[in-house]
Amino acid sequence: MKKFEILSFPEFSDQRGTLVPFEFEWLPFLPQRVYFVTATENSMRGGHAHILEEEIFLASSGSATLVVNDGAGDQEILLDARTKGVHVKTGCWHELRNFSPDAVIFAFSSTKYIPGEANYVTDKEVFLSSNS
């Protein structure tokens, strides 16, 4: 079973601009936190798998590459539209790379922030060995 899925959100446009709504009942979980991610040139963000938390990532501006691995190998997904999100479930490695200079990645989280290592597998080799 895949531990990630691509989601689509509606966009409404007219002469004034566009609107992309996020009705919480459309989401696979009720968000407990939202946050934005930016990065400096050549930076990588994330680089872990969550034990307790699910997340949805989308580009609110610019673009970035989301690398996911649910034990079946790395898959790259370009985040480049406000209407395309990726739902990353628990136990799925994820990292963000290749940020455009104007990239702002928007994230919905299923949990409030959990500090420390209680929610993270941060060593990819450990992650891969436990999913083989």
C-alpha positions in Angstrom: 0.0 0.0 0.0 1.4 3.4 -1.0 2.1 5.7 1.9 1.6 8.8 -0.3 -0.9 10.1 -2.8 -1.3 13.1 -5.1 -4.4 15.2 -4.3 -6.1 17.8 -6.5 -7.8 20.9 -5.3 -10.3 23.1 -7.2 -9.3 26.5 -8.6 -11.8 29.2 -9.5 -10.7 32.0 -11.8 -12.3 35.1 -13.2 -11.1 38.6 -14.3 -10.1 39.5 -10.7 -7.8 36.5 -10.2 -8.0 33.0 -8.7 -9.2 31.3 -5.6 -8.1 27.9 -4.4 -10.2 26.8 -1.4 -9.3 24.1 1.1 -12.4 22.6 2.7 -11.2 20.5 5.6 -13.7 17.8 4.9 -12.0 17.2 1.5 -8.7 16.4 3.3 -7.7 12.9 4.5 -7.3 14.2 8.1 -8.4 17.2 10.1 -5.4 19.6 10.2 -4.0 20.5 13.6 -1.3 22.8 12.3 -0.4 24.6 9.1 3.0 26.1 8.2 5.1 27.4 5.3 8.5 26.1 4.2 11.1 28.1 2.3 14.8 27.3 1.6 18.0 28.9 0.6 19.7 27.9 -2.7 20.7 24.2 -2.8 19.1 23.4 0.6 17.2 20.3 1.5 14.3 20.4 4.0 12.7 17.5 5.7 14.8 14.4 5.3 12.8 12.1 7.6 9.8 9.9 8.1 7.1 10.5 10.6 6.0 7.9 13.1 2.8 9.7 14.2 2.2 12.6 11.8 0.7 12.9 8.3 1.2 15.9 6.1 0.0 17.5 2.9 2.4 19.6 0.9 1.7 22.0 -2.0 3.5 25.0 -3.6 1.7 28.2 -2.8 4.3 30.0 -5.1 7.3 28.8 -7.1 8.2 25.1 -7.1 10.2 22.5 -5.3 10.7 18.7 -5.7 9.2 16.5 -3.1 11.1 13.2 -2.8 9.1 10.4 -1.2 10.0 6.8 -0.4 7.5 4.3 1.1 10.0 1.5 0.9 9.7 1.0 -2.8 12.4 3.5 -3.8 12.6 7.2 -4.2 10.0 9.0 -6.3 10.2 12.6 -7.2 7.1 14.7 -7.4 7.2 18.3 -8.7 5.2 20.7 -6.5 4.5 23.5 -8.9 0.8 24.3 -8.5 -1.6 25.5 -5.7 -4.1 22.9 -6.9 -1.8 19.8 -6.6 -0.9 18.5 -3.2 0.8 15.4 -1.9 -0.5 13.5 1.1 2.5 12.0 2.9 1.3 9.3 5.4 3.1 8.0 8.4 6.1 5.8 7.7 6.9 7.6 4.4 10.4 9.2 3.9 10.1 12.7 2.5 12.4 15.6 1.7 12.1 18.8 -0.3 14.8 19.8 -2.8 15.3 22.0 -5.8 13.5 25.1 -4.5 12.9 27.8 -7.0 14.0 31.3 -5.6 10.3 32.2 -5.1 9.2 28.9 -3.6 6.9 28.8 -0.7 5.7 25.3 0.3 2.5 25.2 2.3 1.9 22.3 4.6 -1.1 20.9 6.5 -0.2 18.6 9.5 -2.3 16.1 11.3 -0.7 16.9 14.6 0.5 19.8 16.6 4.3 20.1 16.6 5.9 17.2 18.4 9.5 18.2 19.4 12.4 15.9 19.7 12.8 12.5 18.1 9.5 10.9 19.3 7.9 11.5 15.8 10.9 11.1 13.5 13.1 8.5 11.8 16.0 10.8 10.6 18.4 8.2 9.3 17.5 7.0 5.8 19.5 3.8 6.1 17.5 2.9 9.3 14.3 3.8 7.5 15.1 1.7 4.4 16.3 -1.3 6.5 13.0 -1.3 8.5 10.9 -1.1 5.2 12.7 -3.9 3.3 
